[in-house]
Amino acid sequence: MSNPLTLGFSPCPNDTFMFYPLVHNLVDTGGLCYRERLEDVETLNQLALKGELDVSKVSYHALGHIRDEYALLRSGSALGRGCGPLLVAASSSSDPADLRGKTIAVPGRYTTALLLLRLFDPSLNNFIVMPFNEIMDAVLKGDADAGLIIHESRFTYQGYGLHKLLDLGEWWEAESGLPIPLGGIVARRALGAETIAAVERALRSGVAYARSHPDEAAHYICEHAQEMSAEVCAAHIDLYVNDFSSDLGDEGLRAVECLLQRAEQAGIIPASKVPLFA
């Protein structure tokens, strides 16, 4: 068996659910083995920007900065409808336009959430970067005027007494007519087309295995989800793991290309002539 490939993914239930079969050798890996590294998605973005991971989950925003070095895989994406980031505040009377010049807590400079917010209103530019799981507390304490929340926070923000000002997924879908591409799996182009293809086949098989054995990874998921309830875990997986996770397909690819094109036009990511796939 070859030397292990470094495999980065987040401890969020959708990622641990999809990657469980791969890292536990429950599917044919094509002779490849993996050394998993679980990190917050923005940490993964930063590691990929430095070229430190062979295969990793990254935000589609980050992909715009690394696509010359990393190829996108067709499987493993978090992409869909009704699953976008939310802008929340302590007051229900707030309006996104009122936040110009005010502080907004965001989950990372290379997250798709921040990219969407910048596309929505470029005049919103006073950001405080912090781990996604600290954002709601920061808004409640008044350390930020609003917060951009992702992951399981969309299921729990109302319990904190926070109010939704904007659903960026709804905005994107209305603007583009396409599902929202949040995160995808990339592989270093230096691995070569043959290895990348083997990784992709194994990942697709892993996603299929996970979806056909939905309860098998429960312990692994809960171990990494920590304080998340079983109900929130299940809702998280149901929302973010779907047919696009198995294969982007034509619609998913159009969504990714549209997002990157708009980010290029806005000057947020550099232009690239390299094909998305290996």
Secondary structure, DSSP 4 states (H G I P E B T S, - for coil): -PPPEEEEE-SSHHHHHHHHHHHTT-S--TT--EEEEE--HHHHHHHHHTT--SEEEEEHHHHHHHTTTEEEPSSS-EEESS---EEEES-TT--GGGGTTS-EEES-TT-HHHHHHHHH-TT---EEE--GGGHHHHHHHTSSSEEEE-TTHHHHGGGGT-EEEEEHHHHHHHHHSS-EEEEEEEEEGGG-HHHHHHHHHHHHHHHHHHHHSTTTTHHHHHHHHTT--HHHHHHHHHHH-SHHHH--HHHHHHHHHHHHHHHHHTTSS----S-S--
